[in-house]
Amino acid sequence: MFTVSGEIGSEQVAGLQEFLAHEPNGPVVLDLKDITLVDRAAVRFFASVGPGEIRTVNCPEYVRRWIAAERNWQDERRHEPGTQEPKP
């Protein structure tokens, strides 16, 4: 389990993506109890990764709700004709 703390923005998302690319054993468990701020890039990232890649624990309620809303939005967009997947 890895603890993530502080702010999670696009720079940190890039680091998490690189970390996951080199992690052969999944899923990686991220403890988010100490995060203080997330931006939309972070929410899109968490919404787009599958349960086989990342599992989050102790995620603040507002972040969990935002991720759920983003997943719903991504699902709706996937079903619209002529749309592409959003990039995390």
N, CA, C and O atoms as a GROMACS GRO file, in nm:
protein
  352
    1MET      N    1   0.086  -0.118   0.000
    1MET     CA    2   0.000   0.000   0.000
    1MET      C    3   0.090   0.123   0.000
    1MET      O    4   0.191   0.129   0.070
    2PHE      N    5   0.049   0.221  -0.081
    2PHE     CA    6   0.123   0.346  -0.092
    2PHE      C    7   0.033   0.459  -0.045
    2PHE      O    8  -0.084   0.465  -0.082
    3THR      N    9   0.088   0.547   0.036
    3THR     CA   10   0.013   0.662   0.085
    3THR      C   11   0.042   0.782  -0.003
    3THR      O   12   0.158   0.814  -0.030
    4VAL      N   13  -0.064   0.847  -0.048
    4VAL     CA   14  -0.052   0.968  -0.129
    4VAL      C   15  -0.095   1.084  -0.040
    4VAL      O   16  -0.198   1.076   0.027
    5SER      N   17  -0.018   1.191  -0.039
    5SER     CA   18  -0.052   1.305   0.046
    5SER      C   19  -0.036   1.435  -0.031
    5SER      O   20   0.033   1.442  -0.133
    6GLY      N   21  -0.100   1.538   0.021
    6GLY     CA   22  -0.090   1.670  -0.040
    6GLY      C   23  -0.181   1.685  -0.160
    6GLY      O   24  -0.290   1.627  -0.164
    7GLU      N   25  -0.136   1.763  -0.256
    7GLU     CA   26  -0.214   1.792  -0.376
    7GLU      C   27  -0.185   1.690  -0.486
    7GLU      O   28  -0.071   1.646  -0.503
    8ILE      N   29  -0.288   1.654  -0.560
    8ILE     CA   30  -0.271   1.566  -0.677
    8ILE      C   31  -0.319   1.644  -0.798
    8ILE      O   32  -0.438   1.673  -0.813
    9GLY      N   33  -0.225   1.676  -0.885
    9GLY     CA   34  -0.255   1.748  -1.008
    9GLY      C   35  -0.197   1.674  -1.126
    9GLY      O   36  -0.160   1.557  -1.114
   10SER      N   37  -0.189   1.739  -1.240
   10SER     CA   38  -0.143   1.673  -1.362
   10SER      C   39   0.000   1.621  -1.351
   10SER      O   40   0.032   1.516  -1.407
   11GLU      N   41   0.087   1.692  -1.279
   11GLU     CA   42   0.225   1.644  -1.261
   11GLU      C   43   0.227   1.513  -1.184
   11GLU      O   44   0.299   1.420  -1.220
   12GLN      N   45   0.150   1.507  -1.076
   12GLN     CA   46   0.145   1.386  -0.995
   12GLN      C   47   0.078   1.271  -1.070
   12GLN      O   48   0.116   1.155  -1.054
   13VAL      N   49  -0.021   1.304  -1.153
   13VAL     CA   50  -0.086   1.202  -1.235
   13VAL      C   51   0.016   1.140  -1.330
   13VAL      O   52   0.019   1.018  -1.346
   14ALA      N   53   0.098   1.222  -1.391
   14ALA     CA   54   0.202   1.170  -1.481
   14ALA      C   55   0.295   1.075  -1.405
   14ALA      O   56   0.334   0.971  -1.457
   15GLY      N   57   0.330   1.112  -1.282
   15GLY     CA   58   0.414   1.025  -1.200
   15GLY      C   59   0.345   0.895  -1.164
   15GLY      O   60   0.407   0.788  -1.166
   16LEU      N   61   0.217   0.902  -1.132
   16LEU     CA   62   0.141   0.780  -1.102
   16LEU      C   63   0.131   0.689  -1.224
   16LEU      O   64   0.144   0.568  -1.212
   17GLN      N   65   0.109   0.748  -1.341
   17GLN     CA   66   0.101   0.669  -1.465
   17GLN      C   67   0.234   0.599  -1.492
   17GLN      O   68   0.236   0.482  -1.529
   18GLU      N   69   0.343   0.670  -1.472
   18GLU     CA   70   0.475   0.610  -1.493
   18GLU      C   71   0.499   0.498  -1.392
   18GLU      O   72   0.551   0.392  -1.427
   19PHE      N   73   0.462   0.522  -1.268
   19PHE     CA   74   0.477   0.422  -1.163
   19PHE      C   75   0.398   0.296  -1.198
   19PHE      O   76   0.450   0.185  -1.186
   20LEU      N   77   0.273   0.312  -1.241
   20LEU     CA   78   0.188   0.198  -1.276
   20LEU      C   79   0.244   0.120  -1.394
   20LEU      O   80   0.232  -0.002  -1.401
   21ALA      N   81   0.305   0.191  -1.488
   21ALA     CA   82   0.361   0.125  -1.606
   21ALA      C   83   0.475   0.030  -1.568
   21ALA      O   84   0.503  -0.065  -1.641
   22HIS      N   85   0.539   0.056  -1.455
   22HIS     CA   86   0.652  -0.027  -1.412
   22HIS      C   87   0.616  -0.121  -1.297
   22HIS      O   88   0.703  -0.191  -1.245
   23GLU      N   89   0.492  -0.124  -1.259
   23GLU     CA   90   0.445  -0.210  -1.150
   23GLU      C   91   0.385  -0.337  -1.209
   23GLU      O   92   0.273  -0.334  -1.259
   24PRO      N   93   0.457  -0.450  -1.204
   24PRO     CA   94   0.407  -0.572  -1.267
   24PRO      C   95   0.292  -0.638  -1.190
   24PRO      O   96   0.209  -0.706  -1.249
   25ASN      N   97   0.289  -0.617  -1.061
   25ASN     CA   98   0.186  -0.681  -0.978
   25ASN      C   99   0.076  -0.582  -0.949
   25ASN      O  100   0.098  -0.481  -0.882
   26GLY      N  101  -0.044  -0.609  -0.997
   26GLY     CA  102  -0.154  -0.518  -0.972
   26GLY      C  103  -0.258  -0.587  -0.888
   26GLY      O  104  -0.248  -0.708  -0.869
   27PRO      N  105  -0.354  -0.519  -0.838
   27PRO     CA  106  -0.364  -0.374  -0.841
   27PRO      C  107  -0.279  -0.308  -0.732
   27PRO      O  108  -0.249  -0.369  -0.629
   28VAL      N  109  -0.242  -0.185  -0.757
   28VAL     CA  110  -0.170  -0.105  -0.658
   28VAL      C  111  -0.274  -0.042  -0.567
   28VAL      O  112  -0.374   0.012  -0.613
   29VAL      N  113  -0.250  -0.049  -0.437
   29VAL     CA  114  -0.342   0.010  -0.340
   29VAL      C  115  -0.287   0.147  -0.300
   29VAL      O  116  -0.174   0.159  -0.253
   30LEU      N  117  -0.370   0.251  -0.320
   30LEU     CA  118  -0.332   0.388  -0.283
   30LEU      C  119  -0.418   0.434  -0.167
   30LEU      O  120  -0.541   0.433  -0.175
   31ASP      N  121  -0.353   0.475  -0.059
   31ASP     CA  122  -0.423   0.531   0.056
   31ASP      C  123  -0.428   0.683   0.037
   31ASP      O  124  -0.325   0.750   0.035
   32LEU      N  125  -0.550   0.735   0.022
   32LEU     CA  126  -0.567   0.878  -0.009
   32LEU      C  127  -0.609   0.961   0.112
   32LEU      O  128  -0.658   1.073   0.095
   33LYS      N  129  -0.592   0.908   0.232
   33LYS     CA  130  -0.642   0.980   0.350
   33LYS      C  131  -0.576   1.115   0.372
   33LYS      O  132  -0.634   1.203   0.435
   34ASP      N  133  -0.455   1.133   0.322
   34ASP     CA  134  -0.382   1.257   0.347
   34ASP      C  135  -0.380   1.354   0.229
   34ASP      O  136  -0.302   1.449   0.229
   35ILE      N  137  -0.465   1.331   0.128
   35ILE     CA  138  -0.468   1.428   0.018
   35ILE      C  139  -0.544   1.553   0.063
   35ILE      O  140  -0.638   1.546   0.142
   36THR      N  141  -0.499   1.666   0.011
   36THR     CA  142  -0.562   1.792   0.050
   36THR      C  143  -0.636   1.859  -0.066
   36THR      O  144  -0.728   1.937  -0.043
   37LEU      N  145  -0.597   1.827  -0.189
   37LEU     CA  146  -0.659   1.889  -0.306
   37LEU      C  147  -0.635   1.802  -0.428
   37LEU      O  148  -0.526   1.748  -0.446
   38VAL      N  149  -0.738   1.787  -0.511
   38VAL     CA  150  -0.722   1.718  -0.639
   38VAL      C  151  -0.776   1.809  -0.748
   38VAL      O  152  -0.868   1.887  -0.724
   39ASP      N  153  -0.718   1.799  -0.868
   39ASP     CA  154  -0.772   1.877  -0.979
   39ASP      C  155  -0.843   1.782  -1.074
   39ASP      O  156  -0.849   1.661  -1.051
   40ARG      N  157  -0.897   1.837  -1.181
   40ARG     CA  158  -0.976   1.756  -1.273
   40ARG      C  159  -0.892   1.648  -1.340
   40ARG      O  160  -0.942   1.538  -1.367
   41ALA      N  161  -0.766   1.676  -1.368
   41ALA     CA  162  -0.678   1.576  -1.429
   41ALA      C  163  -0.667   1.453  -1.339
   41ALA      O  164  -0.669   1.340  -1.386
   42ALA      N  165  -0.654   1.476  -1.209
   42ALA     CA  166  -0.644   1.365  -1.114
   42ALA      C  167  -0.774   1.286  -1.110
   42ALA      O  168  -0.772   1.163  -1.109
   43VAL      N  169  -0.886   1.356  -1.108
   43VAL     CA  170  -1.016   1.288  -1.104
   43VAL      C  171  -1.036   1.207  -1.230
   43VAL      O  172  -1.082   1.093  -1.223
   44ARG      N  173  -1.004   1.263  -1.344
   44ARG     CA  174  -1.016   1.190  -1.471
   44ARG      C  175  -0.927   1.066  -1.470
   44ARG      O  176  -0.968   0.960  -1.518
   45PHE      N  177  -0.808   1.079  -1.417
   45PHE     CA  178  -0.717   0.965  -1.408
   45PHE      C  179  -0.778   0.855  -1.321
   45PHE      O  180  -0.786   0.740  -1.364
   46PHE      N  181  -0.822   0.889  -1.201
   46PHE     CA  182  -0.879   0.787  -1.112
   46PHE      C  183  -1.005   0.726  -1.172
   46PHE      O  184  -1.031   0.607  -1.151
   47ALA      N  185  -1.081   0.805  -1.244
   47ALA     CA  186  -1.204   0.754  -1.306
   47ALA      C  187  -1.174   0.660  -1.423
   47ALA      O  188  -1.253   0.571  -1.453
   48SER      N  189  -1.060   0.679  -1.488
   48SER     CA  190  -1.031   0.602  -1.608
   48SER      C  191  -0.955   0.472  -1.582
   48SER      O  192  -0.956   0.383  -1.667
   49VAL      N  193  -0.890   0.460  -1.467
   49VAL     CA  194  -0.815   0.336  -1.441
   49VAL      C  195  -0.909   0.228  -1.390
   49VAL      O  196  -1.005   0.255  -1.318
   50GLY      N  197  -0.880   0.108  -1.429
   50GLY     CA  198  -0.963  -0.004  -1.389
   50GLY      C  199  -0.925  -0.058  -1.253
   50GLY      O  200  -0.818  -0.029  -1.201
   51PRO      N  201  -1.015  -0.138  -1.195
   51PRO     CA  202  -0.988  -0.194  -1.062
   51PRO      C  203  -0.868  -0.290  -1.061
   51PRO      O  204  -0.812  -0.318  -0.955
   52GLY      N  205  -0.830  -0.339  -1.178
   52GLY     CA  206  -0.712  -0.425  -1.185
   52GLY      C  207  -0.581  -0.348  -1.179
   52GLY      O  208  -0.474  -0.407  -1.162
   53GLU      N  209  -0.590  -0.216  -1.192
   53GLU     CA  210  -0.470  -0.132  -1.189
   53GLU      C  211  -0.450  -0.062  -1.056
   53GLU      O  212  -0.342  -0.064  -0.998
   54ILE      N  213  -0.558   0.000  -1.006
   54ILE     CA  214  -0.550   0.077  -0.882
   54ILE      C  215  -0.673   0.047  -0.797
   54ILE      O  216  -0.785   0.032  -0.846
   55ARG      N  217  -0.648   0.040  -0.667
   55ARG     CA  218  -0.757   0.034  -0.570
   55ARG      C  219  -0.728   0.146  -0.470
   55ARG      O  220  -0.617   0.154  -0.416
   56THR      N  221  -0.826   0.230  -0.445
   56THR     CA  222  -0.806   0.339  -0.350
   56THR      C  223  -0.874   0.306  -0.218
   56THR      O  224  -0.980   0.243  -0.215
   57VAL      N  225  -0.811   0.348  -0.110
   57VAL     CA  226  -0.868   0.334   0.023
   57VAL      C  227  -0.862   0.470   0.092
   57VAL      O  228  -0.777   0.554   0.059
   58ASN      N  229  -0.950   0.491   0.187
   58ASN     CA  230  -0.956   0.615   0.264
   58ASN      C  231  -0.967   0.739   0.176
   58ASN      O  232  -0.908   0.843   0.206
   59CYS      N  233  -1.041   0.726   0.069
   59CYS     CA  234  -1.061   0.837  -0.024
   59CYS      C  235  -1.163   0.934   0.036
   59CYS      O  236  -1.271   0.890   0.077
   60PRO      N  237  -1.132   1.063   0.043
   60PRO     CA  238  -1.231   1.159   0.095
   60PRO      C  239  -1.361   1.152   0.015
   60PRO      O  240  -1.360   1.129  -0.106
   61GLU      N  241  -1.472   1.171   0.085
   61GLU     CA  242  -1.605   1.157   0.025
   61GLU      C  243  -1.622   1.247  -0.098
   61GLU      O  244  -1.677   1.202  -0.199
   62TYR      N  245  -1.577   1.372  -0.091
   62TYR     CA  246  -1.598   1.461  -0.205
   62TYR      C  247  -1.521   1.414  -0.328
   62TYR      O  248  -1.568   1.431  -0.440
   63VAL      N  249  -1.405   1.354  -0.307
   63VAL     CA  250  -1.326   1.303  -0.419
   63VAL      C  251  -1.393   1.178  -0.475
   63VAL      O  252  -1.402   1.162  -0.597
   64ARG      N  253  -1.439   1.090  -0.388
   64ARG     CA  254  -1.507   0.968  -0.432
   64ARG      C  255  -1.630   1.003  -0.516
   64ARG      O  256  -1.655   0.940  -0.619
   65ARG      N  257  -1.708   1.103  -0.472
   65ARG     CA  258  -1.826   1.145  -0.548
   65ARG      C  259  -1.788   1.206  -0.682
   65ARG      O  260  -1.854   1.180  -0.783
   66TRP      N  261  -1.683   1.285  -0.683
   66TRP     CA  262  -1.638   1.348  -0.807
   66TRP      C  263  -1.591   1.242  -0.906
   66TRP      O  264  -1.622   1.250  -1.025
   67ILE      N  265  -1.516   1.142  -0.859
   67ILE     CA  266  -1.471   1.032  -0.944
   67ILE      C  267  -1.591   0.957  -1.000
   67ILE      O  268  -1.593   0.924  -1.119
   68ALA      N  269  -1.690   0.929  -0.916
   68ALA     CA  270  -1.810   0.858  -0.963
   68ALA      C  271  -1.883   0.939  -1.070
   68ALA      O  272  -1.928   0.883  -1.170
   69ALA      N  273  -1.894   1.069  -1.050
   69ALA     CA  274  -1.960   1.155  -1.149
   69ALA      C  275  -1.881   1.156  -1.280
   69ALA      O  276  -1.940   1.155  -1.388
   70GLU      N  277  -1.749   1.159  -1.271
   70GLU     CA  278  -1.665   1.158  -1.390
   70GLU      C  279  -1.678   1.025  -1.464
   70GLU      O  280  -1.684   1.023  -1.586
   71ARG      N  281  -1.684   0.915  -1.390
   71ARG     CA  282  -1.703   0.783  -1.455
   71ARG      C  283  -1.837   0.780  -1.528
   71ARG      O  284  -1.844   0.731  -1.641
   72ASN      N  285  -1.942   0.831  -1.465
   72ASN     CA  286  -2.073   0.835  -1.530
   72ASN      C  287  -2.068   0.918  -1.656
   72ASN      O  288  -2.123   0.879  -1.759
   73TRP      N  289  -2.002   1.033  -1.650
   73TRP     CA  290  -1.989   1.120  -1.767
   73TRP      C  291  -1.913   1.047  -1.878
   73TRP      O  292  -1.953   1.052  -1.994
   74GLN      N  293  -1.802   0.980  -1.842
   74GLN     CA  294  -1.724   0.908  -1.942
   74GLN      C  295  -1.807   0.796  -2.005
   74GLN      O  296  -1.801   0.776  -2.126
   75ASP      N  297  -1.886   0.725  -1.924
   75ASP     CA  298  -1.972   0.619  -1.977
   75ASP      C  299  -2.075   0.675  -2.074
   75ASP      O  300  -2.099   0.617  -2.179
   76GLU      N  301  -2.136   0.787  -2.038
   76GLU     CA  302  -2.235   0.849  -2.126
   76GLU      C  303  -2.172   0.892  -2.258
   76GLU      O  304  -2.230   0.873  -2.364
   77ARG      N  305  -2.053   0.949  -2.250
   77ARG     CA  306  -1.983   0.994  -2.371
   77ARG      C  307  -1.947   0.877  -2.462
   77ARG      O  308  -1.952   0.890  -2.584
   78ARG      N  309  -1.910   0.764  -2.404
   78ARG     CA  310  -1.875   0.646  -2.482
   78ARG      C  311  -1.991   0.598  -2.567
   78ARG      O  312  -1.972   0.542  -2.674
   79HIS      N  313  -2.113   0.621  -2.517
   79HIS     CA  314  -2.231   0.571  -2.586
   79HIS      C  315  -2.289   0.671  -2.686
   79HIS      O  316  -2.384   0.639  -2.757
   80GLU      N  317  -2.232   0.791  -2.692
   80GLU     CA  318  -2.277   0.890  -2.789
   80GLU      C  319  -2.206   0.866  -2.922
   80GLU      O  320  -2.085   0.844  -2.924
   81PRO      N  321  -2.280   0.870  -3.032
   81PRO     CA  322  -2.215   0.850  -3.162
   81PRO      C  323  -2.116   0.960  -3.193
   81PRO      O  324  -2.141   1.078  -3.169
   82GLY      N  325  -2.002   0.919  -3.247
   82GLY     CA  326  -1.901   1.016  -3.292
   82GLY      C  327  -1.816   1.075  -3.182
   82GLY      O  328  -1.744   1.172  -3.208
   83THR      N  329  -1.819   1.022  -3.061
   83THR     CA  330  -1.736   1.076  -2.952
   83THR      C  331  -1.620   0.982  -2.925
   83THR      O  332  -1.626   0.862  -2.953
   84GLN      N  333  -1.515   1.041  -2.869
   84GLN     CA  334  -1.397   0.964  -2.834
   84GLN      C  335  -1.384   0.961  -2.684
   84GLN      O  336  -1.445   1.041  -2.613
   85GLU      N  337  -1.301   0.868  -2.637
   85GLU     CA  338  -1.273   0.857  -2.494
   85GLU      C  339  -1.202   0.984  -2.446
   85GLU      O  340  -1.114   1.034  -2.514
   86PRO      N  341  -1.240   1.036  -2.328
   86PRO     CA  342  -1.164   1.148  -2.273
   86PRO      C  343  -1.027   1.101  -2.229
   86PRO      O  344  -1.012   0.988  -2.184
   87LYS      N  345  -0.928   1.186  -2.240
   87LYS     CA  346  -0.794   1.151  -2.198
   87LYS      C  347  -0.775   1.193  -2.054
   87LYS      O  348  -0.812   1.303  -2.015
   88PRO      N  349  -0.717   1.102  -1.973
   88PRO     CA  350  -0.695   1.136  -1.830
   88PRO      C  351  -0.595   1.246  -1.813
   88PRO      O  352  -0.566   1.286  -1.700
   0.00000   0.00000   0.00000
